[in-house]
């Protein structure tokens, strides 16, 4: 399940930064992935919110810094 959340996070981010999913490394983050700028960051947050069906909290938005943090939010939304 963790790997599916990681793959989903990479795909979500890839779509927002106009890169193929294969170009998004497992450790990709703000500042390391081409195209992840402030506008893409907003798109990523909105895409996460659409996927989980709710608005993210301020703390969650601040925590969206890389693939791992996005995968964590997706995993939490899906529950145990």
Secondary structure, DSSP 4 states (H G I P E B T S, - for coil): -HHHHHHHHHHHHHHHHT--GGGS-TT-BTTTSTT-SHHHHHHHHHHHHHHHTSPPPHHHHHH--BHHHHHHHHHHHH--
